[in-house]
């Protein structure tokens, strides 16, 4: 039973999909008794429609459904929006487990099982997802302005922004990124993972993502250009670790992927710089001032701060952006906001 501090949170809503009415009645009854809200379906496609219309907190899917396999259903759900998904199966099969994990599920359990046996996996998945959302909210300074709705923050930017976890699962994305992935000219959402599309060579893309998600990296940014030779267009990709330290566990790693169309205008610099590098308001104002050509002296006079304060802020900016001086900093920010040359 959910109680204590957990009783004050929103009641988790579970989407349960199984073609066996006995399993549905047993699990739905047991989970309801333990304080969950349960929406149950015996077929996958109606459940997928419900998932798109009203995403649950977590989905529990049988692997053998009459209209679609549970692993394929999980992949299609994750193409809509990220939610933790647990797969149920009548037997343990290494290939099925591998395929389910490859499609983005967080758990694979063998039936028969009771609601009591299912609850620990549900709570673990919900806790991990909630923790990631809280960390992202802190990074984007969204707690105060928008609660935990990271999508509201991301949609403020005109460039495509995708947040991925340590296995490249798409945790969140803004409207621009969603359109780009749906077009599938450069990148696509494949089973909930961010992947290169079509015939585009994905080796360099995977390398850049791997570096950003490496436990040894904290501020390094990776860049590359993807070209679709069939249509003769290119897109710039920028990847940066997101709000982690070298002491973070591998499973806590996340990164932000920026999709920059060279033909489109870029967003205003200050909110982008702030969100990308985790700068404070004052640090982002100083970085923007330097980018706009002001000297530190001019900034101090305009912002009414002392030189000691500005120097302290600069040291913090250098550390967070992994730069070594004003020239290096301005070069980095200029490349980000104006766009790196893409003729290579």
C-alpha positions as CSV (number, residue, x, y, z in Angstrom):
1,X,0.0,0.0,0.0
2,X,1.3,3.5,-0.8
3,X,1.5,5.5,2.4
4,X,3.4,8.1,4.3
5,X,5.2,10.6,2.2
6,X,4.3,8.7,-0.9
7,X,0.6,9.3,-0.2
8,X,1.0,13.0,-0.8
9,X,2.3,12.5,-4.4
10,X,0.0,12.3,-7.4
11,X,-1.5,8.8,-7.6
12,X,0.5,6.9,-10.3
13,X,-1.6,5.8,-13.3
14,X,-0.7,2.5,-14.9
15,X,-1.6,1.4,-18.4
16,X,-1.9,-2.4,-18.3
17,X,-2.2,-4.4,-21.5
18,X,-2.7,-8.1,-21.5
19,X,-4.9,-10.4,-23.7
20,X,-5.8,-12.6,-20.8
21,X,-8.9,-11.3,-18.8
22,X,-7.9,-13.3,-15.8
23,X,-4.4,-11.6,-15.7
24,X,-6.0,-8.2,-16.2
25,X,-8.6,-8.7,-13.4
26,X,-6.0,-10.1,-11.0
27,X,-3.3,-7.4,-11.6
28,X,-5.8,-4.5,-11.8
29,X,-7.5,-5.5,-8.6
30,X,-4.2,-6.0,-6.7
31,X,-2.7,-2.8,-8.0
32,X,-5.8,-0.8,-7.3
33,X,-5.8,-2.1,-3.7
34,X,-2.3,-0.8,-3.4
35,X,-3.2,2.7,-4.4
36,X,-2.6,2.8,-8.1
37,X,-5.0,3.9,-10.9
38,X,-5.1,1.3,-13.6
39,X,-6.4,1.6,-17.2
40,X,-6.5,-1.9,-18.8
41,X,-6.7,-3.1,-22.4
42,X,-6.8,-6.5,-24.0
43,X,-5.3,-5.3,-27.3
44,X,-2.3,-3.2,-28.1
45,X,-3.5,-0.7,-30.7
46,X,-6.4,0.7,-28.6
47,X,-3.9,1.0,-25.7
48,X,-1.5,2.9,-28.1
49,X,-4.3,5.3,-28.9
50,X,-4.9,5.9,-25.2
51,X,-1.2,6.3,-24.6
52,X,-0.9,9.0,-27.2
53,X,-4.0,10.8,-25.9
54,X,-3.3,10.5,-22.2
55,X,0.2,9.2,-21.4
56,X,0.3,7.2,-18.2
57,X,3.0,7.3,-15.5
58,X,4.1,3.8,-16.5
59,X,3.0,1.0,-18.9
60,X,2.9,-2.7,-18.2
61,X,2.6,-4.7,-21.4
62,X,2.2,-8.4,-22.2
63,X,4.6,-9.6,-24.9
64,X,2.0,-11.7,-26.7
65,X,-0.9,-9.5,-27.8
66,X,-3.4,-10.4,-30.6
67,X,-2.7,-7.4,-32.8
68,X,0.9,-6.4,-32.1
69,X,3.8,-7.7,-30.0
70,X,4.5,-6.1,-26.7
71,X,8.0,-5.1,-27.7
72,X,6.7,-3.5,-30.9
73,X,4.0,-1.7,-28.9
74,X,6.6,-0.4,-26.5
75,X,8.7,0.9,-29.4
76,X,5.7,2.7,-30.8
77,X,4.7,4.2,-27.5
78,X,8.2,5.5,-26.9
79,X,8.0,7.2,-30.3
80,X,5.2,9.3,-28.9
81,X,6.7,10.2,-25.5
82,X,9.0,8.6,-23.0
83,X,7.4,6.7,-20.1
84,X,8.8,3.7,-18.2
85,X,7.6,0.5,-19.7
86,X,7.7,-3.0,-18.2
87,X,7.2,-6.1,-20.4
88,X,5.5,-9.3,-19.1
89,X,6.0,-12.7,-20.7
90,X,5.0,-16.3,-20.1
91,X,8.6,-17.4,-20.4
92,X,12.1,-16.0,-20.2
93,X,13.8,-15.9,-23.6
94,X,17.2,-14.2,-24.1
95,X,16.3,-12.9,-27.5
96,X,13.0,-11.4,-26.4
97,X,14.7,-9.8,-23.4
98,X,17.4,-8.3,-25.6
99,X,14.9,-7.1,-28.1
100,X,12.7,-5.6,-25.3
101,X,15.6,-3.7,-23.8
102,X,16.6,-2.6,-27.2
103,X,13.2,-1.1,-27.7
104,X,13.5,0.9,-24.5
105,X,11.7,-1.1,-21.8
106,X,13.0,-0.8,-18.2
107,X,11.9,-4.2,-17.0
108,X,11.1,-7.7,-18.2
109,X,9.2,-10.0,-15.8
110,X,8.0,-13.6,-16.3
111,X,4.4,-14.6,-15.6
112,X,2.6,-15.8,-13.6
113,X,3.1,-13.1,-11.0
114,X,1.0,-11.2,-8.5
115,X,0.5,-7.5,-8.1
116,X,2.7,-7.7,-5.0
117,X,5.5,-9.1,-7.1
118,X,5.0,-6.5,-9.7
119,X,5.0,-3.5,-7.4
120,X,8.8,-3.3,-6.6
121,X,9.6,-3.1,-10.4
122,X,6.9,-0.4,-10.8
123,X,8.1,1.7,-7.9
124,X,11.8,1.4,-9.0
125,X,10.9,2.6,-12.5
126,X,8.7,5.4,-11.3
127,X,11.4,6.6,-8.8
128,X,14.1,6.6,-11.4
129,X,12.0,8.5,-13.9
130,X,10.9,11.0,-11.2
131,X,14.5,11.6,-10.2
132,X,15.6,12.3,-13.7
133,X,12.8,14.8,-14.2
134,X,13.7,16.6,-11.0
135,X,17.4,16.8,-12.0
136,X,16.4,18.1,-15.4
137,X,14.0,20.6,-13.8
138,X,16.8,21.9,-11.6
139,X,19.2,22.2,-14.5
140,X,16.7,24.2,-16.5
141,X,15.7,26.3,-13.5
142,X,12.2,25.0,-14.2
143,X,11.0,24.2,-10.7
144,X,10.2,27.8,-9.8
145,X,8.7,28.8,-13.2
146,X,7.0,25.7,-14.5
147,X,7.1,23.0,-11.9
148,X,8.4,19.8,-13.4
149,X,7.1,20.5,-16.9
150,X,10.4,20.4,-18.7
151,X,8.6,20.4,-22.1
152,X,7.4,24.0,-21.4
153,X,11.0,25.1,-20.9
154,X,12.3,23.3,-24.0
155,X,9.5,24.7,-26.2
156,X,10.8,28.2,-25.5
157,X,13.6,27.5,-27.9
158,X,13.2,27.6,-31.7
159,X,16.1,25.1,-32.2
160,X,15.5,21.4,-31.8
161,X,16.4,20.1,-28.3
162,X,16.4,16.5,-27.3
163,X,17.3,15.1,-23.8
164,X,18.6,11.5,-23.7
165,X,19.5,9.2,-20.9
166,X,22.7,7.0,-20.7
167,X,21.2,4.5,-23.2
168,X,20.2,7.2,-25.7
169,X,16.5,6.8,-24.8
170,X,14.6,10.0,-25.5
171,X,13.5,11.4,-22.2
172,X,12.2,14.7,-23.5
173,X,12.1,16.8,-26.7
174,X,10.6,20.1,-27.8
175,X,8.2,20.6,-30.7
176,X,11.0,21.5,-33.2
177,X,12.9,18.3,-32.4
178,X,9.8,16.3,-32.7
179,X,9.1,17.6,-36.2
180,X,12.7,16.9,-37.2
181,X,12.6,13.3,-35.9
182,X,9.2,12.7,-37.6
183,X,10.7,14.0,-40.9
184,X,13.5,11.4,-40.5
185,X,15.8,13.2,-42.9
186,X,18.7,13.2,-40.4
187,X,17.7,11.7,-37.1
188,X,14.8,9.6,-36.0
189,X,13.1,8.1,-32.9
190,X,13.6,4.4,-33.3
191,X,12.1,2.4,-30.4
192,X,12.4,5.4,-28.1
193,X,16.1,5.9,-28.9
194,X,17.7,8.7,-30.8
195,X,19.3,7.3,-34.0
196,X,20.5,8.4,-37.4
197,X,17.9,8.0,-40.1
198,X,18.0,6.1,-43.4
199,X,21.3,5.7,-45.1
200,X,23.2,8.3,-42.9
201,X,26.3,6.8,-41.4
202,X,25.7,6.8,-37.6
203,X,29.2,6.0,-36.4
204,X,30.4,9.5,-35.7
205,X,27.0,10.4,-34.2
206,X,27.3,7.5,-31.8
207,X,30.8,8.5,-30.9
208,X,29.8,12.0,-30.1
209,X,26.9,10.8,-28.0
210,X,29.1,8.3,-26.3
211,X,31.6,11.0,-25.3
212,X,28.9,13.2,-23.8
213,X,27.5,10.3,-21.8
214,X,30.9,9.1,-20.6
215,X,31.4,9.2,-16.8
216,X,34.7,10.9,-17.5
217,X,33.1,13.9,-19.2
218,X,31.3,16.8,-17.4
219,X,31.5,19.8,-19.6
220,X,32.9,18.7,-23.0
221,X,30.7,19.5,-26.0
222,X,30.7,17.4,-29.1
223,X,29.8,18.7,-32.5
224,X,29.2,17.2,-35.9
225,X,27.4,17.8,-39.2
226,X,25.0,15.2,-40.7
227,X,24.4,15.4,-44.4
228,X,21.5,13.8,-46.3
229,X,23.0,13.3,-49.7
230,X,19.7,12.3,-51.2
231,X,18.2,15.7,-50.6
232,X,21.4,17.7,-50.5
233,X,20.9,19.3,-47.1
234,X,22.8,19.3,-43.8
235,X,22.1,19.8,-40.1
236,X,24.4,20.7,-37.2
237,X,24.4,18.5,-34.1
238,X,25.7,19.8,-30.7
239,X,25.8,17.4,-27.8
240,X,26.6,18.4,-24.2
241,X,26.5,16.5,-20.9
242,X,23.6,17.6,-18.7
243,X,23.9,18.5,-15.1
244,X,26.2,15.6,-13.9
245,X,29.6,15.3,-12.3
246,X,32.4,12.8,-12.6
247,X,31.1,11.2,-9.5
248,X,27.7,10.5,-11.0
249,X,26.7,6.9,-11.6
250,X,26.7,5.8,-15.2
251,X,22.9,5.3,-15.0
252,X,22.5,8.9,-14.0
253,X,24.2,10.2,-17.1
254,X,22.1,12.3,-19.5
255,X,22.8,14.7,-22.3
256,X,21.2,17.5,-24.3
257,X,21.3,17.2,-28.1
258,X,20.8,20.4,-30.1
259,X,19.6,20.2,-33.7
260,X,20.6,23.4,-35.6
261,X,19.3,24.0,-39.1
262,X,21.7,26.5,-40.7
263,X,18.9,28.0,-42.8
264,X,16.8,28.9,-39.7
265,X,17.4,31.8,-37.3
266,X,19.0,30.9,-34.0
267,X,17.4,31.7,-30.6
268,X,18.5,34.6,-28.3
269,X,21.8,33.8,-26.7
270,X,21.2,34.3,-23.0
271,X,18.6,31.6,-22.3
272,X,20.4,29.2,-24.5
273,X,23.8,29.7,-22.9
274,X,22.2,29.5,-19.5
275,X,20.3,26.2,-20.1
276,X,23.2,24.5,-22.0
277,X,25.9,25.1,-19.5
278,X,24.0,25.4,-16.2
279,X,25.0,29.0,-15.8
280,X,23.4,31.3,-13.2
281,X,21.5,34.3,-14.3
282,X,24.4,36.6,-13.6
283,X,26.9,34.3,-15.3
284,X,24.8,34.1,-18.4
285,X,24.4,37.9,-18.5
286,X,28.2,38.2,-18.3
287,X,28.8,35.6,-21.0
288,X,26.3,37.3,-23.3
289,X,27.9,40.7,-22.7
290,X,31.3,39.3,-23.7
291,X,29.8,37.6,-26.7
292,X,28.3,41.0,-27.7
293,X,31.7,42.6,-27.6
294,X,31.7,44.3,-24.2
295,X,34.9,44.2,-22.1
296,X,34.8,43.1,-18.5
297,X,35.3,46.8,-17.5
298,X,32.3,47.8,-19.5
299,X,30.2,45.0,-18.1
300,X,31.1,45.9,-14.6
301,X,30.0,49.5,-15.2
302,X,26.7,48.6,-16.9
303,X,25.8,45.8,-14.4
304,X,27.1,47.7,-11.4
305,X,29.3,44.9,-10.1
306,X,32.8,44.9,-8.8
307,X,35.8,43.5,-10.8
308,X,36.3,40.8,-8.1
309,X,32.7,39.7,-8.6
310,X,33.1,39.6,-12.4
311,X,36.4,37.6,-12.1
312,X,34.7,35.1,-9.8
313,X,31.8,34.7,-12.2
314,X,34.3,34.3,-15.1
315,X,36.1,31.5,-13.4
316,X,32.9,29.7,-12.9
317,X,31.9,30.2,-16.5
318,X,35.3,28.9,-17.8
319,X,34.9,25.8,-15.6
320,X,31.3,25.1,-16.7
321,X,32.0,25.7,-20.4
322,X,35.4,24.0,-20.4
323,X,37.1,27.1,-21.8
324,X,40.4,28.7,-20.8
325,X,39.9,32.4,-21.3
326,X,37.8,35.1,-22.9
327,X,38.9,34.4,-26.4
328,X,38.2,30.7,-26.1
329,X,34.8,31.4,-24.5
330,X,33.7,33.9,-27.1
331,X,34.8,31.5,-29.9
332,X,32.8,28.7,-28.4
333,X,29.7,30.7,-27.9
334,X,30.0,32.3,-31.4
335,X,30.2,28.9,-33.0
336,X,27.2,27.8,-31.1
337,X,24.9,30.8,-31.8
338,X,26.0,31.7,-35.3
339,X,26.7,28.1,-36.4
340,X,29.9,26.4,-37.2
341,X,31.0,26.3,-40.9
342,X,29.4,23.2,-42.5
343,X,31.3,23.0,-45.7
344,X,33.5,20.1,-44.4
